[in-house]
Amino acid sequence: MNLGLTNQVAVVVGGANGIGKAIAHSFAAEGAAVAVVDRSPEVLAVASELGTGTLPVVVDVTDYAALQAAATRIESELGPVAHVVFTVGIDSGKGGFPFWNLHPDDWPRVYAVNVQGAVNTAHAFYAPMIERRHGTFLFFSSVAGQIGSQTDPPYSASKAAIINFTQCAAKDFAPYNIRANAIAPGMVHTPLQQKVYALATAHLPADERPSYDEWCDTKIKRLAPLGRMVDPEEIGSLTVFLASEHARNITGQVLNVDGGWVMHW
Ligand SMILES: NC(=O)c1ccc[n+]([C@@H]2O[C@H](COP(=O)([O-])OP(=O)(O)OC[C@H]3O[C@@H](n4cnc5c(N)ncnc54)[C@H](O)[C@@H]3O)[C@@H](O)[C@H]2O)c1
């Protein structure tokens, strides 16, 4: 399928690792020019993997002024931005329910990065896209934001907020021919998943602790009808489809890539 993304400019915020990195590769494979944005200097390595036409930008998404400067630089060095993907997401670093095992102070940082970071990104990039009456935004929710997952309450609540912001943005953008959607992954093999594993198994004695692969396999078979983990590249494939004109009537949606864990009706 020709997705028609050649030479379009895509910005992947959170592109240094995991899902964001796979998405950056998917856009580059479609011939797009990619800005890889992240607080981690690993963006430099991702950009050199992708080759020419790629711009690495080190920014923390909680710094709105720095994001605005990044947007200006990307437009000037790569050209008009067509697609903005916000994959940044952090956990609280504390496993566990009941929610009172966490302290209220464990919440603001997760919100500042996961929710305010998404809002900052939308504000930093929307204006020229509206003028051009063209483009797409993609945000990242999670099954955790749809099922009241108790594992990390601030994370779950932040992912529910992403759904609502995506819907608001989709309505606001629609008159300008700009679409906004969200992807809700289930369990994807990424550094974040490794952290979830470490937190979930930390309390077990070393000789009873399953390996990462064993833990993933048991959990995914219990929770998802298809019983298999998601590879980041699968999310990359859906992302470039959503950015393309083949998806021109898809907006305000949350698309689950989760092996059937959460089924909408
Ligand atoms: N991995 C999964 O199983 C899974 C499941 C459901 C949802 N998600 C969501 O998908 C998205 C991507 O997850 P992932 O597993 O690839 O995560 P990851 O931890 O592998 O990558 C996240 C990236 O965000 C960057 N980042 C973190 N804080 C930042 C900040 N303040 N400013 C700029 N960059 C920052 C990190 O440096 C990293 O490169 C997240 O929003 C996550 O919540 C992931």
The ligand as an SDF file (V2000), in Angstrom:
LIG
                    3D

 44 48  0  0  0  0  0  0  0  0999 V2000
    5.4670   -0.6250   26.5950 N   0  0  0  0  0  0  0  0  0  0  0  0
    4.2080   -0.9250   26.8310 C   0  0  0  0  0  0  0  0  0  0  0  0
    3.8630   -2.1020   27.0650 O   0  0  0  0  0  0  0  0  0  0  0  0
    3.1480    0.1410   26.8350 C   0  0  0  0  0  0  0  0  0  0  0  0
    1.8440   -0.2610   27.1320 C   0  0  0  0  0  0  0  0  0  0  0  0
    0.8430    0.6970   27.1290 C   0  0  0  0  0  0  0  0  0  0  0  0
    1.1430    2.0190   26.8260 C   0  0  0  0  0  0  0  0  0  0  0  0
    2.4130    2.3870   26.5530 N   0  0  0  0  0  0  0  0  0  0  0  0
    2.6570    3.7990   26.2550 C   0  0  0  0  0  0  0  0  0  0  0  0
    3.3510    3.9200   25.0270 O   0  0  0  0  0  0  0  0  0  0  0  0
    4.2420    5.0370   25.0830 C   0  0  0  0  0  0  0  0  0  0  0  0
    5.6580    4.5950   24.7390 C   0  0  0  0  0  0  0  0  0  0  0  0
    6.0610    3.6250   25.7150 O   0  0  0  0  0  0  0  0  0  0  0  0
    7.4530    2.8740   25.6600 P   0  0  0  0  0  0  0  0  0  0  0  0
    7.2230    1.5580   26.2630 O   0  0  0  0  0  0  0  0  0  0  0  0
    8.0310    2.9980   24.3130 O   0  0  0  0  0  0  0  0  0  0  0  0
    8.2920    3.7600   26.7140 O   0  0  0  0  0  0  0  0  0  0  0  0
    9.8850    3.8810   26.8580 P   0  0  0  0  0  0  0  0  0  0  0  0
   10.1190    4.1390   28.3200 O   0  0  0  0  0  0  0  0  0  0  0  0
   10.5520    2.7320   26.2340 O   0  0  0  0  0  0  0  0  0  0  0  0
   10.1850    5.1930   26.0340 O   0  0  0  0  0  0  0  0  0  0  0  0
    9.6870    6.4340   26.4680 C   0  0  0  0  0  0  0  0  0  0  0  0
   10.5770    7.5520   25.9520 C   0  0  0  0  0  0  0  0  0  0  0  0
   10.1160    8.7890   26.5350 O   0  0  0  0  0  0  0  0  0  0  0  0
   11.2590    9.5550   26.8770 C   0  0  0  0  0  0  0  0  0  0  0  0
   10.9130   10.5120   27.9360 N   0  0  0  0  0  0  0  0  0  0  0  0
   10.5570   10.2270   29.2130 C   0  0  0  0  0  0  0  0  0  0  0  0
   10.3390   11.3630   29.8830 N   0  0  0  0  0  0  0  0  0  0  0  0
   10.5660   12.3920   29.0140 C   0  0  0  0  0  0  0  0  0  0  0  0
   10.5100   13.8060   29.1110 C   0  0  0  0  0  0  0  0  0  0  0  0
   10.1730   14.3990   30.2620 N   0  0  0  0  0  0  0  0  0  0  0  0
   10.7640   14.5510   28.0140 N   0  0  0  0  0  0  0  0  0  0  0  0
   11.1160   13.9580   26.8540 C   0  0  0  0  0  0  0  0  0  0  0  0
   11.2090   12.6100   26.6960 N   0  0  0  0  0  0  0  0  0  0  0  0
   10.9350   11.8430   27.7700 C   0  0  0  0  0  0  0  0  0  0  0  0
   12.2830    8.5330   27.3360 C   0  0  0  0  0  0  0  0  0  0  0  0
   13.6030    9.0660   27.3150 O   0  0  0  0  0  0  0  0  0  0  0  0
   12.0620    7.4060   26.3460 C   0  0  0  0  0  0  0  0  0  0  0  0
   12.8740    7.5510   25.2000 O   0  0  0  0  0  0  0  0  0  0  0  0
    4.1370    5.6000   26.4980 C   0  0  0  0  0  0  0  0  0  0  0  0
    3.2650    6.7160   26.4990 O   0  0  0  0  0  0  0  0  0  0  0  0
    3.5450    4.4660   27.2990 C   0  0  0  0  0  0  0  0  0  0  0  0
    2.7870    4.9220   28.4010 O   0  0  0  0  0  0  0  0  0  0  0  0
    3.4320    1.4710   26.5350 C   0  0  0  0  0  0  0  0  0  0  0  0
  1  2  1  0
  2  3  2  0
  2  4  1  0
  4  5  1  0
  4 44  2  0
  5  6  2  0
  6  7  1  0
  7  8  2  0
  8  9  1  0
  8 44  1  0
  9 10  1  0
  9 42  1  0
 10 11  1  0
 11 12  1  0
 11 40  1  0
 12 13  1  0
 13 14  1  0
 14 15  2  0
 14 16  1  0
 14 17  1  0
 17 18  1  0
 18 19  2  0
 18 20  1  0
 18 21  1  0
 21 22  1  0
 22 23  1  0
 23 24  1  0
 23 38  1  0
 24 25  1  0
 25 26  1  0
 25 36  1  0
 26 27  1  0
 26 35  1  0
 27 28  2  0
 28 29  1  0
 29 30  1  0
 29 35  2  0
 30 31  1  0
 30 32  2  0
 32 33  1  0
 33 34  2  0
 34 35  1  0
 36 37  1  0
 36 38  1  0
 38 39  1  0
 40 41  1  0
 40 42  1  0
 42 43  1  0
M  CHG  2   8   1  16  -1
M  END
$$$$
